[in-house]
């Protein structure tokens, strides 16, 4: 009863604030009214749906056909077979497409930290079944990037996930001790070279024998997660797992209903 009353009051307050300070949805451009999600309408936010296709048992790469795992659930993609990653297993939850793409851009690059809670909720709503874990480690930022951004988006997500799972979160076990150009415009080989040796474990005894979950916002080539896992394993950790909110995907890997225009017609 009390919770319903508080939610009703909050809804009225949101409507009042948005009446005085009108704002539009960052995805569709329609005016916001009582949406509980900052910067996004309910319709757009609810269109963020998880990846459900068959995926690589190691890196979670989506396969084009469910036949890839129908008779071999532990099937790995060609890349993982040829170059096994340093992490034990990675999970990626949602396609990195609109409106998630806009949400993460606002969160990371425009300082809209009010999106940390709803973005973390997307993760906790779809958490995989983990075996025992000891600690959660966010992908670190170099100190120069941290000064510029003033927060680490991965740490904000990891903090909420840690509270949900009842696990400690450490932002000191893994550091980024070498600055490097942003990964956004780099291809896979360039990303690997760009990140080589960028991460370090300052106190190896702190991670020795521990099962670690690394948290990041987006999985593109996996180079960042892999370098983090490589540094942790070198320092003596046990299994390293990875969990990311979004994954960049080729259009062919995303169901048609996710790329349709909002008027229902297929994209041109």
Buried (B, 14 or more C-beta within 10 A) or exposed (E): EEEEEEEEEEBEEBBEEBEEEEEEBBBBEEEBBBBEBBBBBBBBBEBBEEBEBBBBBBBBBBBEEEEBBEEEEEBBBEBBEEEEBBBBBBBBBBBBBBBBBBBBEBBBEEEBBEBBBBBBEBBEEBEEEBEEBBBBBBBBBBEEBBEEEEBBBBBBBBBBBBEEBEBEBBBEBBBBBEEBEEBEEBEEEBBBEBBEEBBBBEEBEBBEEBBBBBBBBBBBBBBBBBBBBBBBBEBBBBBBBBBBBBBBBEEEBBEEEBEEEEEEEEEE
